[in-house]
């Protein structure tokens, strides 16, 4: 691989790249602020090309939060994609800035739901709180232990962040998020769930998102993250 500056203006692709604690990926050393280019044809999930994820949450599938570092990157040149997730390979990449878990989670939710502008919203914060919003582009949020949040309507969003809390959405192109300890989430067909797995000390172990396709994950069914995998709650 050749370390050099990108010389021509090309279509760029923003994303998140994972590394080990020394900012290495596949034994190649990267540095923040540097540009890299390879003459090889990029091929996704091989040693050819520079790999990163367009959906920030997909990066946790390859580099778990427990022992990894992350950076916002810009890819260009030749591109190799696949339908399995948003991981791509490119022939040119710039390592822009290092970012932390909080930014990745926030960017991941925005990536999935970036077209949504909430028309209605409801938010509550207390023990065993309940929040519900109904209508297209509705937003519901509950913060507190054993809280519950539900949003009903297309392009709606429901979010919880408390011990043993639950989040659900009913409608298309919606998203249910559970980012606390032992959280669970469910969604309708063709909507999304985002779940965090945390230790008993609330340390984030991993965060994953997935679309409810009716095959791997069933609609209207609560799921949790355990050992990095979605399981029925």
N, C-alpha and C positions, 0 to 999 in steps of 0.2 A: 504494500500500500504506500501511496505517495502523499506526503504532507505538503499541501500547497493551498493558496487562496483560490476561491472561486472567481473566475475571470469574467464570465458572461452572465447577463441577467436572464434567469430562467424561472419557470414556474416553481415556487417553493412550497413545501409541505411542512407544517409545524407539528411537533409531537413531543413525546417524552421518551428518553432513553435511560436504561438502567445499567449500573456498573457494580463492580465489587467495591470494597472500602478503599481501594487504591486507584479508583477510576479506570479500571481495566475491564474490557469486555472481550471474551474469546482470546485472552492473552495479548490483546492489542491495547497499548497505553494511549489514553485520551487526556486532553487538557481543556479546561474551560476557556472559551474564547478562540479556540483554534478551528481551522478548516481542514477537511480531509477529502481526498479524492482517490478513487481506484479505477484502473483501466479495465478491471474485470466486469463481466456482465453480472449485475446483482441478482441473486436467487434467494428468495425468502427461505429462512430456516436452514441455510447452509453457511459455509464459511465465506461465501462470496457476497460482497457488498456490506454496507453499514445498516444495521437494523435498529428500528425504534417503533413505537406504537403511536398511532394517531389518537386513539382513545386512551387518555392518561391512565385509566384504571386497568387496562390490559397489561400494563408493564409489570404489575404484581404477579402475573402468571409466570414471569421469567426471572424477576428479581424481587424476592420477598422483602418487606420492610425491615426485618430483623437484622440483616447484615448487608444492606445495599445502599448505594447512593444514586441520585437521580438528577437529570438535567433536562431543561427545555432545549430542543434541537431544531434545526431547520435543514430539511433534506431537499435535494434537487437532482437533476441529471436523469439517469435511467431509473425506473421504478419497477419493483416486483411486488405483487399483492396476492392475497388469497382471501376467500370468503369466510374462513374459520374464525378470524378475529381481525383486529385493525393493525396487526404487526406488518410492517413493510420493510423492504430492503431497497437502498438507493446507492447510486454510484458516488454521490457527493453529500457531505454533511458538515454542518457547523454546530459546535457545541456552544450554545448560547449562554445559559446561566444555570447554576445549581439551584434546585428547588426541593422543598421538604414535603412531608406527607400531607399536611393540611392543604397546601396548594394543589397537590395532585388530586386529592379527593374533590376539592371545589371545581377544578378544571374538568375532572371526569364527569361530574354531574352536569356542568354546563355543556360539555361536548354532546352528551346524550340528549339533553333537553334544550339545546340552544335556540330552538325556534319558538319556545314558549314564552309568552308574556302573560303573567297571571291576571285574569279578569276578576277573580274573587279569591279571598284568602281568610284563613282562620288560624290562630296560634294560641296555645296555652302552655303554661309552665307550672306544674305541681305534681305531687305524688298521685299515681293512678289517674292522671289527667286524661281527658278524652277530647279529641279535636276532629271535626268533620266539616268538609266543604263539598258542595254539590254544584256542578255546572262546568261547561267546557272551560279549560285553562284554569281550573280551580286549584288552590294551593292550601294544604293542611299541614300543620306542624305541631308536634307535642314534645315537650322536653320535661323529663321527670321519670323516676323509677316506675316500671309497670304501666307506662303511658300507652295510649293507643291513638293512632292517627289514620283517618281514611279520607280519600278524595274520590269523588265520583264524577266522571265526565271525561271526554276526549282531551288529550294533552294536559291532563291534570298531574299534580305532584303531591306526594305524601312523604313526610320525613319524621323520624323519631331519633332521639339520642339520649337514652336513659337505660338503666338496668332492666332487662327482661321486658323491653317495650316491643310493640308490634306496629307495622306500617302496611297499609294496603291501598290499592287503587283499583277502580272499576272503570274501564274505558280503554280506548285504543290510544297508542302512542303516549302512554302515561308512564310514570316512574314512581316506584316505592323504595324509599331509602331507610335502612336501619343501621345506624353508625355507632351504637352503644354496645355494652356488654350483653351477650346472649339475646341480641335482637333478632326478630324474624320479620319477613316481608312476603307479601303475595301480590300478584298482579294478574290482569286479564291477558288473554292471548294477544301476542304482538306488542305487549308493553314490556317494561324493564323492571328489574329489581337490582338494587345496589346494597351490599351487605359488608360490614366490617367484622372481622374476628379479632377479639381482644383477649388479653390475659386477665386474670383476676385483679391485677394491679392497673387495669385499663390501658396497658400498652397495646398499640396496634400491631397485630401479627400479620394480617393481610387484609386487603380490600378487593372485592371482585364485583363485577357487574355482568349481567347476562340478559338476553332477550328471552321472554317466555314463548317458546316455539311450539309447545304442545307435544313435543317428542322427548327431548332430554329433560325439560322441566315442564310441569303441568300448570295450566292456568288455574287461578283461584285456589291455590294451594300454598300454605305457608312453608317457607324454607329458611334455614339457618346456615351459617358457615361453620364447619367443623373440620379441623385439620386441612384447611384450604379448599374444601369441597362443599358444594351445595347439598344439604340433606333435608328431608322433610322434617318439619318441626312438630 
